[in-house]
Amino acid sequence: MLRFSRALLAPYKKYLLLIVLFQTAQAFLTLYLPTLNAGIIDYGTVQGDMGYVMRVGCVMLVLSAIQFACNIAGSVYGARVAMLSGRDLRERVYKKILSLSQREVAEFGAPTLITRATNDTQQIVQFFLFLFTAVINALIMFVGGVCLALSQNVRLSVVILVTCPLLILITVFFVRHIVPFYRKRQLGIDELNGVLRDQITGMRVVRAFNKQDFEKRKLEDVNDRLFGINLSIGYATALLVPLFTLIVSFSKIALMWLGGSMGTGGQVQIGVINAFVTYTSFILSATLMESMVFIQLPRANVSADRLEEILNTACSVTDGEGAIDVAPPAGAPLVFDHVSFSYAPDDPNVRKVLEDVSFAAYPGQTCAIIGSTGSGKSTIVNLISRTANVTGGAIRWGDADVRDMTLASYLRQVGIVPQKSYLFSGTLAQNLRYAKKDATDEELLEALRIAQARDFVLASEGQLNMQVAEGGSNYSGGQRQRLCIARAIVRRPRIYLFDDSFSALDYATDQRLRAELAKTTKDAICLVVGQRIGSIKDADQIVVMDEGHVAGVGTHEELLSSCEVYQQIVASQEHRSERG
């Protein structure tokens, strides 16, 4: 936690110095006021010197005003540093998550990434806020209070020497008891987020199968476990404060009894007893405040560990050493050269997703990829779009290995339409400009025309400025696909990747869209992943995948006569068509 905090707070050293200065000034002034008050009692009130009372009283008013100003300034700067560090932490976590490949995201899981980027970050911010606005002041008050109390009367200090260690022992016991529950709570929040995410995104499926009661019980089970963990933490923290208050109250009673006995015997003045009681209250309040740190620190420490786990994760897809911006010459093909891919390349017991895959895609031609579910089609798309890197062989564009090209320079030349059509909340124009931020309205409308989406966009209220719901849920499946295709076209890339991107289109729209695409992509490399023979049989080249291997490469007619896997796919689809 210390190393994590030091790195996070490094840019705000000046603010931290101001916080310490203001908190120190405020603490010392707070500690000095009881001494002045003791003088008013002993030398002013008891001796009837009203001039002394007025002079010292005015000094106390001025010092109180300064103390108030220092307290406000320290709190403002403390809150500012806490909020700024929280902002920086969220940005770092967010950027790190964006840099992770599919492999790392899958290992963590979306629910825990969301929890860590939000809830865990907030735990750190709350700890910093408490630390900078209260703890520094409490620490100074504790040290200063002990010193000033001892300077007032050593014998009365016995109460402090007994009470403080007792409070510290109680704090240590409670901290050791609740630390394990904090880690369980964060894991419980991850689990709850996962269940909620599944239920919200799969709401139509839940209703279709009438599983509302089942999903409700599932959520209740997770929620009850989290409730039990929070209840255990709540019991511990709720018991700590009353226990501290009880001990502090008994210490004050003991102090008044001892001070009263000494005052009756003339061993100490009344003002000194009053000052000592005040200093003791400061010390015990500071001890209580510091104990709250030991309650919040474990929670923040757990969150820091979880955030560091993300921040220290090495991304498997990064710019290699010596990577340069490369623009392959016009006409350069994209070549798979004996490519292999595995999610665990160092474990020979894990089957490779792709093995010894070789083919070439040329500009001006359509290269289609087909195969059964799990044959590796989408993995090929992921390797081309570099959401994953090959673990064997190489993908070359012209003479360059794509791993030797910087990610930014390479991806600027790639336009992808993913299998799951996804639109972001905002306007339609913002979604389309996701591919090219400076695209004009004319460019957007032209891309929509090619994607057969212009008519329904212009007919809608707001047209390009129409609001898009999260995920594009206010569009039909076919409309979302066409809008995602238009987004890729806006970029005018040199490589087009269509991952089963025409499945929701009717036959007539499909044919018109492909005709326009053929004109648009005549100088680009076009790869199409398909499930239906009808959608890929006109391709210039078809790559047939079977369990991670290339079963055949050729045109539709060539594969019908030479590739058994392709023949089986064609036969199965014709059989389904006849049955339909």
C-alpha positions as CSV (number, residue, x, y, z in Angstrom):
1,M,0.0,0.0,0.0
2,L,2.9,2.4,0.8
3,R,4.6,1.9,-2.6
4,F,1.2,2.1,-4.3
5,S,0.4,5.4,-2.5
6,R,3.8,6.9,-3.1
7,A,3.6,6.4,-6.9
8,L,0.0,7.7,-7.0
9,L,0.7,10.8,-4.9
10,A,4.1,11.7,-6.4
11,P,2.7,14.5,-8.7
12,Y,1.2,16.3,-5.7
13,K,4.2,16.7,-3.4
14,K,3.6,20.5,-3.1
15,Y,0.0,20.0,-2.1
16,L,1.1,17.3,0.4
17,L,3.6,19.8,1.9
18,L,0.8,22.4,2.2
19,I,-1.5,19.9,3.9
20,V,1.2,19.0,6.5
21,L,1.9,22.7,7.2
22,F,-1.7,23.7,7.6
23,Q,-2.6,20.6,9.6
24,T,0.5,21.1,11.9
25,A,-0.3,24.7,12.4
26,Q,-4.0,23.9,13.2
27,A,-2.9,21.1,15.6
28,F,-0.4,23.3,17.5
29,L,-2.8,26.1,17.8
30,T,-5.5,23.8,19.1
31,L,-3.1,22.4,21.6
32,Y,-1.9,25.8,22.7
33,L,-5.4,27.2,23.5
34,P,-5.9,25.0,26.6
35,T,-2.7,26.4,28.1
36,L,-3.9,29.9,27.6
37,N,-7.3,28.9,29.1
38,A,-5.5,27.5,32.1
39,G,-3.7,30.8,32.6
40,I,-7.0,32.7,32.5
41,I,-8.4,30.4,35.2
42,D,-5.3,30.4,37.5
43,Y,-4.1,34.0,37.0
44,G,-7.2,35.9,35.8
45,T,-10.3,34.4,37.3
46,V,-8.9,33.2,40.6
47,Q,-6.9,36.4,41.2
48,G,-9.6,38.7,39.9
49,D,-7.4,40.2,37.2
50,M,-9.9,41.1,34.5
51,G,-7.3,42.9,32.4
52,Y,-5.4,39.6,32.1
53,V,-8.6,37.8,31.2
54,M,-9.3,40.3,28.4
55,R,-5.8,40.4,27.0
56,V,-5.4,36.6,26.9
57,G,-9.0,36.2,25.7
58,C,-8.4,38.4,22.7
59,V,-5.2,36.4,21.9
60,M,-7.3,33.2,22.1
61,L,-9.9,34.7,19.7
62,V,-7.2,35.6,17.1
63,L,-5.6,32.2,17.5
64,S,-8.9,30.5,17.1
65,A,-9.6,32.4,13.9
66,I,-6.2,31.4,12.5
67,Q,-6.7,27.8,13.7
68,F,-10.1,27.7,11.9
69,A,-8.6,29.1,8.7
70,C,-5.7,26.5,8.8
71,N,-8.3,23.7,9.4
72,I,-10.3,24.8,6.4
73,A,-7.3,25.2,4.1
74,G,-5.8,21.8,5.2
75,S,-9.2,20.1,4.6
76,V,-9.6,21.7,1.2
77,Y,-6.2,20.7,0.0
78,G,-6.6,17.3,1.5
79,A,-9.8,16.7,-0.3
80,R,-8.3,18.1,-3.5
81,V,-5.4,15.7,-3.4
82,A,-7.7,12.7,-2.7
83,M,-10.0,13.6,-5.6
84,L,-7.1,14.3,-8.0
85,S,-5.4,11.0,-7.1
86,G,-8.7,9.2,-7.6
87,R,-9.1,10.8,-11.0
88,D,-5.5,9.7,-12.0
89,L,-6.0,6.2,-10.7
90,R,-9.3,5.8,-12.6
91,E,-7.5,7.0,-15.8
92,R,-4.6,4.6,-15.3
93,V,-6.8,1.6,-14.7
94,Y,-9.1,2.5,-17.6
95,K,-6.1,3.0,-20.0
96,K,-4.6,-0.3,-18.8
97,I,-7.9,-2.2,-19.4
98,L,-8.1,-0.8,-22.9
99,S,-4.5,-2.0,-23.6
100,L,-5.2,-5.5,-22.5
101,S,-5.8,-8.2,-25.1
102,Q,-8.7,-10.5,-25.3
103,R,-6.7,-13.1,-23.4
104,E,-6.1,-10.9,-20.3
105,V,-9.7,-9.5,-20.3
106,A,-11.0,-13.1,-20.3
107,E,-8.7,-14.1,-17.5
108,F,-10.0,-11.3,-15.3
109,G,-13.6,-11.2,-16.4
110,A,-15.7,-8.1,-17.2
111,P,-17.5,-8.0,-13.8
112,T,-14.3,-7.8,-11.7
113,L,-12.7,-5.3,-14.1
114,I,-15.8,-3.0,-13.6
115,T,-15.6,-3.5,-9.8
116,R,-11.9,-2.7,-9.6
117,A,-12.2,0.4,-11.9
118,T,-15.1,1.8,-9.8
119,N,-15.5,0.4,-6.3
120,D,-11.9,-0.4,-5.5
121,T,-10.8,3.0,-6.8
122,Q,-13.4,4.7,-4.6
123,Q,-12.0,2.8,-1.5
124,I,-8.6,4.3,-2.2
125,V,-10.1,7.8,-2.6
126,Q,-12.0,7.5,0.7
127,F,-8.9,6.4,2.5
128,F,-6.8,9.3,1.1
129,L,-9.7,11.7,2.0
130,F,-9.7,10.4,5.6
131,L,-5.9,10.4,5.8
132,F,-5.4,14.0,4.6
133,T,-8.3,15.6,6.3
134,A,-8.2,13.9,9.7
135,V,-5.4,11.5,10.4
136,I,-2.4,13.8,10.0
137,N,-4.0,16.3,12.4
138,A,-4.8,13.4,14.8
139,L,-1.2,12.2,14.8
140,I,0.1,15.6,15.6
141,M,-2.5,16.1,18.3
142,F,-1.6,12.8,19.8
143,V,2.2,13.5,20.0
144,G,1.7,17.1,21.0
145,G,-1.0,16.3,23.5
146,V,1.2,13.7,25.3
147,C,4.1,16.2,25.4
148,L,2.0,19.0,26.8
149,A,0.2,16.8,29.2
150,L,3.5,15.5,30.6
151,S,4.7,19.1,30.9
152,Q,1.6,20.0,32.9
153,N,1.8,17.2,35.5
154,V,3.7,13.8,35.3
155,R,1.6,12.1,37.9
156,L,-1.7,12.7,36.1
157,S,-0.1,11.2,33.0
158,V,-0.4,7.7,34.5
159,V,-4.0,7.7,33.2
160,I,-2.8,8.2,29.6
161,L,0.0,5.6,29.9
162,V,-2.6,3.0,30.9
163,T,-5.4,4.0,28.5
164,C,-3.5,4.4,25.2
165,P,-1.8,0.9,25.1
166,L,-5.2,-0.6,26.0
167,L,-6.8,1.2,23.0
168,I,-4.0,0.1,20.7
169,L,-4.4,-3.5,21.8
170,I,-8.2,-3.4,21.1
171,T,-7.6,-1.9,17.7
172,V,-5.0,-4.6,16.7
173,F,-7.5,-7.3,17.7
174,F,-10.3,-5.8,15.7
175,V,-8.2,-5.2,12.6
176,R,-6.9,-8.8,12.6
177,H,-10.5,-10.0,12.9
178,I,-12.1,-7.9,10.0
179,V,-9.2,-7.9,7.4
180,P,-10.2,-11.2,5.8
181,F,-13.8,-10.0,5.5
182,Y,-12.8,-7.0,3.3
183,R,-11.2,-9.3,0.7
184,K,-14.3,-11.5,0.8
185,R,-16.5,-8.4,0.3
186,Q,-14.7,-7.2,-2.8
187,L,-14.9,-10.7,-4.3
188,G,-18.6,-10.7,-3.3
189,I,-19.1,-7.4,-5.2
190,D,-17.4,-9.0,-8.2
191,E,-19.8,-11.9,-8.1
192,L,-22.9,-9.7,-7.6
193,N,-21.8,-7.5,-10.6
194,G,-21.4,-10.7,-12.7
195,V,-24.9,-12.0,-11.9
196,L,-26.5,-8.6,-12.5
197,R,-24.6,-8.1,-15.8
198,D,-25.8,-11.6,-17.0
199,Q,-29.4,-11.0,-16.0
200,I,-29.6,-7.5,-17.5
201,T,-28.0,-8.4,-20.8
202,G,-29.8,-11.7,-21.0
203,M,-33.2,-10.3,-19.9
204,R,-35.0,-11.5,-23.1
205,V,-33.7,-15.0,-22.7
206,V,-34.7,-15.1,-19.0
207,R,-38.3,-14.0,-19.9
208,A,-38.4,-16.3,-22.9
209,F,-37.7,-19.4,-20.8
210,N,-39.8,-18.1,-17.8
211,K,-36.7,-18.2,-15.5
212,Q,-37.4,-15.1,-13.5
213,D,-37.8,-17.0,-10.2
214,F,-34.6,-19.0,-10.8
215,E,-32.6,-15.8,-11.6
216,K,-34.2,-14.1,-8.6
217,R,-33.1,-16.9,-6.3
218,K,-29.6,-16.8,-7.8
219,L,-29.3,-13.1,-7.1
220,E,-30.7,-13.5,-3.6
221,D,-28.1,-16.2,-2.8
222,V,-25.2,-13.9,-3.9
223,N,-26.8,-10.9,-2.2
224,D,-27.3,-12.9,1.1
225,R,-23.7,-13.9,1.1
226,L,-22.6,-10.3,0.6
227,F,-25.0,-9.2,3.3
228,G,-23.5,-11.7,5.7
229,I,-20.0,-10.4,5.0
230,N,-21.1,-6.8,5.4
231,L,-22.9,-7.6,8.6
232,S,-19.8,-9.2,10.1
233,I,-17.8,-6.1,9.2
234,G,-20.6,-3.9,10.5
235,Y,-20.7,-5.7,13.9
236,A,-17.0,-5.3,14.3
237,T,-16.8,-1.6,13.5
238,A,-20.0,-0.8,15.3
239,L,-18.7,-2.4,18.5
240,L,-15.3,-0.7,18.3
241,V,-16.5,3.0,18.7
242,P,-18.7,2.4,21.7
243,L,-15.9,0.3,23.3
244,F,-13.4,3.2,22.7
245,T,-15.9,5.7,24.1
246,L,-16.4,3.6,27.2
247,I,-12.7,3.4,27.9
248,V,-12.3,7.1,27.2
249,S,-15.1,7.9,29.6
250,F,-13.6,5.8,32.4
251,S,-10.2,7.4,31.8
252,K,-11.8,10.9,32.2
253,I,-13.5,9.7,35.4
254,A,-10.2,8.4,36.7
255,L,-8.5,11.6,35.7
256,M,-11.1,13.8,37.5
257,W,-10.9,11.7,40.6
258,L,-7.0,11.8,40.7
259,G,-6.9,15.4,39.7
260,G,-9.5,16.3,42.4
261,S,-7.6,14.5,45.1
262,M,-4.4,16.3,44.1
263,G,-6.2,19.6,43.8
264,T,-7.6,19.3,47.3
265,G,-4.2,18.7,48.7
266,G,-2.8,21.8,46.8
267,Q,-0.5,19.7,44.7
268,V,-2.0,21.1,41.4
269,Q,-3.9,24.2,40.3
270,I,-7.4,24.0,39.0
271,G,-6.4,25.5,35.6
272,V,-3.8,22.8,35.2
273,I,-6.4,20.1,35.9
274,N,-8.7,21.7,33.4
275,A,-5.9,21.9,30.8
276,F,-4.9,18.3,31.5
277,V,-8.4,17.0,31.0
278,T,-8.6,18.9,27.7
279,Y,-5.2,17.5,26.6
280,T,-6.3,14.0,27.6
281,S,-9.5,14.4,25.5
282,F,-7.3,15.4,22.5
283,I,-5.0,12.4,23.0
284,L,-7.9,9.9,23.4
285,S,-9.8,11.4,20.5
286,A,-6.7,11.3,18.4
287,T,-6.2,7.6,19.4
288,L,-9.8,6.9,18.4
289,M,-9.2,8.6,15.1
290,E,-6.0,6.7,14.4
291,S,-7.8,3.5,15.2
292,M,-10.3,4.3,12.4
293,V,-7.2,4.3,10.1
294,F,-6.5,0.7,11.0
295,I,-10.1,-0.1,10.1
296,Q,-10.0,1.7,6.7
297,L,-6.4,0.7,5.9
298,P,-7.1,-3.0,5.4
299,R,-10.0,-2.2,3.1
300,A,-7.8,0.2,1.1
301,N,-4.9,-2.3,1.1
302,V,-7.2,-5.0,-0.4
303,S,-8.3,-2.6,-3.1
304,A,-4.8,-1.5,-3.8
305,D,-3.7,-5.1,-4.3
306,R,-6.6,-5.7,-6.7
307,L,-5.8,-2.6,-8.7
308,E,-2.1,-3.3,-8.8
309,E,-2.9,-6.8,-10.2
310,I,-4.4,-5.0,-13.2
311,L,-1.8,-2.3,-13.5
312,N,1.1,-4.8,-13.3
313,T,-0.5,-7.3,-15.8
314,A,1.7,-7.6,-18.9
315,C,-0.3,-7.2,-22.1
316,S,0.4,-10.0,-24.6
317,V,-0.2,-7.6,-27.5
318,T,2.2,-4.6,-27.4
319,D,4.5,-2.8,-29.7
320,G,7.6,-5.0,-30.0
321,E,11.1,-3.7,-29.5
322,G,12.1,-1.7,-32.6
323,A,8.5,-1.6,-33.9
324,I,8.1,1.1,-36.6
325,D,5.4,2.8,-38.5
326,V,5.1,0.9,-41.8
327,A,2.8,1.4,-44.7
328,P,3.1,-1.7,-47.0
329,P,3.1,-0.9,-50.7
330,A,-0.1,-1.0,-52.8
331,G,-0.9,-4.4,-53.9
332,A,0.9,-6.1,-51.0
333,P,-1.0,-9.3,-49.9
334,L,-1.7,-10.3,-46.3
335,V,-0.1,-13.7,-45.8
336,F,-0.6,-16.3,-43.0
337,D,2.7,-18.1,-42.9
338,H,2.4,-21.4,-40.9
339,V,0.5,-19.5,-38.2
340,S,-0.3,-21.2,-34.9
341,F,-2.1,-19.9,-31.8
342,S,-2.6,-21.1,-28.3
343,Y,-3.9,-19.5,-25.2
344,A,-1.2,-21.3,-23.2
345,P,1.7,-21.6,-25.6
346,D,4.1,-22.9,-22.9
347,D,1.8,-25.7,-21.9
348,P,2.0,-28.7,-24.3
349,N,-1.1,-30.2,-22.8
350,V,-3.3,-27.3,-24.0
351,R,-4.6,-27.9,-27.6
352,K,-3.7,-25.2,-30.1
353,V,-6.7,-23.1,-31.4
354,L,-4.9,-22.7,-34.7
355,E,-2.0,-24.9,-36.1
356,D,0.0,-24.4,-39.2
357,V,-2.5,-22.1,-41.0
358,S,-1.2,-20.8,-44.3
359,F,-3.0,-18.7,-47.0
360,A,-2.8,-15.3,-48.6
361,A,-5.4,-12.6,-49.1
362,Y,-4.8,-10.2,-52.0
363,P,-6.1,-6.6,-52.6
364,G,-9.1,-6.4,-54.9
365,Q,-10.2,-9.9,-54.0
366,T,-12.6,-11.3,-51.4
367,C,-11.1,-14.0,-49.2
368,A,-13.8,-15.9,-47.3
369,I,-13.3,-18.1,-44.3
370,I,-15.8,-20.8,-43.4
371,G,-15.9,-23.7,-41.0
372,S,-17.8,-25.4,-38.3
373,T,-18.2,-23.8,-34.8
374,G,-14.9,-23.8,-33.0
375,S,-12.8,-24.3,-36.1
376,G,-10.8,-21.1,-35.5
377,K,-12.5,-18.6,-37.9
378,S,-12.9,-15.8,-35.3
379,T,-9.4,-16.4,-34.0
380,I,-8.1,-15.6,-37.4
381,V,-10.0,-12.3,-37.3
382,N,-8.6,-11.6,-33.8
383,L,-5.0,-12.3,-35.1
384,I,-5.5,-10.0,-38.0
385,S,-7.0,-7.2,-35.9
386,R,-4.2,-7.9,-33.3
387,T,-6.4,-8.3,-30.3
388,A,-4.1,-11.4,-30.0
389,N,-0.7,-12.2,-31.3
390,V,0.4,-15.4,-33.1
391,T,2.3,-17.9,-30.9
392,G,3.9,-19.6,-33.9
393,G,4.6,-18.6,-37.5
394,A,3.9,-15.1,-38.7
395,I,1.4,-12.9,-40.4
396,R,3.0,-10.8,-43.0
397,W,1.7,-7.8,-44.9
398,G,4.0,-7.4,-47.9
399,D,7.6,-7.9,-46.6
400,A,6.7,-6.8,-43.0
401,D,5.7,-9.0,-40.1
402,V,2.7,-7.2,-38.5
403,R,4.3,-7.6,-35.1
404,D,7.1,-5.3,-36.3
405,M,4.6,-2.6,-37.1
406,T,3.4,-0.3,-34.3
407,L,-0.1,-1.1,-33.3
408,A,-1.3,2.5,-34.0
409,S,0.1,2.5,-37.6
410,Y,-1.2,-0.9,-38.3
411,L,-4.7,-0.5,-36.9
412,R,-5.2,2.8,-38.7
413,Q,-5.3,0.7,-41.9
414,V,-7.8,-1.9,-40.6
415,G,-11.6,-1.7,-40.5
416,I,-13.4,-4.4,-38.6
417,V,-17.1,-5.3,-38.3
418,P,-17.3,-7.7,-35.3
419,Q,-19.5,-10.7,-35.1
420,K,-21.6,-8.9,-32.4
421,S,-22.8,-5.6,-33.8
422,Y,-22.2,-3.0,-31.1
423,L,-23.0,0.7,-31.1
424,F,-22.1,3.1,-28.3
425,S,-24.5,5.4,-26.5
426,G,-24.4,8.9,-28.1
427,T,-25.4,10.2,-31.5
428,L,-25.2,8.2,-34.7
429,A,-22.7,10.6,-36.1
430,Q,-20.4,10.1,-33.1
431,N,-20.6,6.3,-33.6
432,L,-19.7,6.6,-37.3
433,R,-16.8,9.1,-36.5
434,Y,-15.4,6.5,-34.1
435,A,-13.5,5.2,-37.2
436,K,-12.5,8.6,-38.4
437,K,-12.9,11.6,-36.1
438,D,-12.7,14.3,-38.8
439,A,-15.1,12.6,-41.3
440,T,-17.5,15.1,-42.9
441,D,-21.3,14.6,-43.0
442,E,-21.0,13.8,-46.7
443,E,-18.5,11.0,-46.0
444,L,-20.8,9.6,-43.3
445,L,-23.8,9.6,-45.7
446,E,-21.8,8.0,-48.4
447,A,-20.7,5.2,-46.1
448,L,-24.4,4.8,-45.0
449,R,-25.4,4.6,-48.7
450,I,-22.9,1.8,-49.4
451,A,-24.0,-0.1,-46.3
452,Q,-27.7,0.3,-47.4
453,A,-28.5,2.3,-44.2
454,R,-28.9,5.8,-45.6
455,D,-32.6,5.5,-46.2
456,F,-33.7,4.6,-42.7
457,V,-31.2,7.0,-41.2
458,L,-32.6,10.0,-43.2
459,A,-36.1,8.8,-42.4
460,S,-35.5,8.8,-38.6
461,E,-35.9,11.8,-36.3
462,G,-32.6,13.6,-35.9
463,Q,-31.0,11.7,-38.8
464,L,-27.2,11.7,-38.2
465,N,-27.8,13.3,-34.8
466,M,-30.3,10.6,-33.7
467,Q,-29.5,9.4,-30.2
468,V,-28.2,5.8,-30.0
469,A,-29.2,3.7,-26.9
470,E,-26.5,1.7,-25.2
471,G,-25.4,-1.2,-27.4
472,G,-27.6,0.2,-30.2
473,S,-30.7,-1.4,-28.6
474,N,-33.0,1.0,-30.4
475,Y,-32.1,-0.5,-33.7
476,S,-33.0,-3.9,-35.2
477,G,-30.3,-6.5,-35.6
478,G,-30.1,-5.9,-39.4
479,Q,-29.9,-2.1,-38.9
480,R,-27.1,-2.5,-36.3
481,Q,-25.1,-4.6,-38.7
482,R,-25.4,-2.1,-41.5
483,L,-24.5,0.8,-39.2
484,C,-21.4,-1.2,-38.0
485,I,-20.5,-1.9,-41.7
486,A,-20.9,1.8,-42.4
487,R,-18.6,2.7,-39.5
488,A,-15.8,0.5,-41.0
489,I,-16.3,2.0,-44.4
490,V,-15.9,5.6,-43.1
491,R,-12.3,4.8,-42.2
492,R,-11.6,3.6,-45.8
493,P,-9.1,1.1,-44.6
494,R,-6.7,-1.1,-46.6
495,I,-7.9,-4.2,-44.9
496,Y,-11.6,-5.0,-44.3
497,L,-12.6,-7.7,-41.8
498,F,-16.2,-8.9,-41.8
499,D,-16.8,-11.4,-39.0
500,D,-20.1,-13.0,-39.9
501,S,-21.4,-9.4,-40.5
502,F,-24.2,-10.2,-42.9
503,S,-26.2,-12.8,-41.0
504,A,-29.1,-10.5,-40.0
505,L,-29.6,-9.1,-43.5
506,D,-32.3,-10.2,-45.9
507,Y,-31.3,-11.6,-49.3
508,A,-32.1,-8.5,-51.3
509,T,-30.3,-6.1,-48.9
510,D,-27.3,-8.5,-48.7
511,Q,-26.9,-8.6,-52.5
512,R,-27.1,-4.8,-52.9
513,L,-24.7,-4.2,-50.0
514,R,-22.2,-6.7,-51.4
515,A,-22.4,-5.1,-54.9
516,E,-21.5,-1.7,-53.4
517,L,-18.8,-3.2,-51.2
518,A,-17.2,-4.8,-54.2
519,K,-16.8,-1.3,-55.7
520,T,-15.6,0.2,-52.4
521,T,-13.0,-2.5,-51.6
522,K,-11.6,-3.0,-55.1
523,D,-8.2,-1.8,-54.0
524,A,-8.4,-3.2,-50.4
525,I,-7.9,-6.6,-48.9
526,C,-11.4,-8.0,-47.9
527,L,-11.8,-11.0,-45.6
528,V,-15.2,-12.3,-44.8
529,V,-16.0,-14.9,-42.2
530,G,-19.3,-16.6,-42.9
531,Q,-21.5,-19.4,-41.8
532,R,-23.7,-19.8,-44.9
533,I,-22.4,-21.1,-48.2
534,G,-24.7,-18.7,-50.0
535,S,-22.9,-15.7,-48.4
536,I,-19.4,-16.8,-49.4
537,K,-19.6,-18.9,-52.5
538,D,-18.9,-16.0,-54.9
539,A,-15.7,-15.1,-53.1
540,D,-12.5,-15.1,-55.1
541,Q,-10.9,-17.4,-52.6
542,I,-12.4,-19.6,-49.8
543,V,-10.4,-20.9,-46.8
544,V,-12.1,-23.9,-45.2
545,M,-11.2,-24.3,-41.5
546,D,-11.6,-27.6,-39.6
547,E,-10.5,-27.9,-35.9
548,G,-7.8,-25.2,-36.2
549,H,-6.4,-26.5,-39.5
550,V,-6.8,-25.4,-43.1
551,A,-8.8,-28.2,-44.7
552,G,-8.8,-26.5,-48.2
553,V,-8.3,-23.3,-50.1
554,G,-9.9,-22.5,-53.5
555,T,-13.0,-21.3,-55.2
556,H,-16.4,-22.7,-54.6
557,E,-16.2,-25.0,-57.6
558,E,-12.7,-26.1,-56.8
559,L,-13.6,-27.0,-53.2
560,L,-16.7,-28.8,-54.2
561,S,-14.5,-31.3,-56.1
562,S,-11.5,-31.4,-53.8
563,C,-12.4,-30.7,-50.2
564,E,-14.4,-33.2,-48.2
565,V,-15.0,-30.8,-45.3
566,Y,-16.4,-28.2,-47.6
567,Q,-18.6,-30.8,-49.3
568,Q,-20.0,-31.8,-45.9
569,I,-20.8,-28.2,-45.1
570,V,-22.6,-27.7,-48.4
571,A,-24.5,-31.0,-48.1
572,S,-25.6,-30.2,-44.5
573,Q,-26.9,-26.7,-45.5
574,E,-28.7,-28.0,-48.6
575,H,-30.3,-30.7,-46.4
576,R,-31.4,-28.1,-43.9
577,S,-32.7,-26.0,-46.8
578,E,-34.7,-28.9,-48.2
579,R,-36.2,-29.6,-44.7
580,G,-37.1,-26.0,-44.3
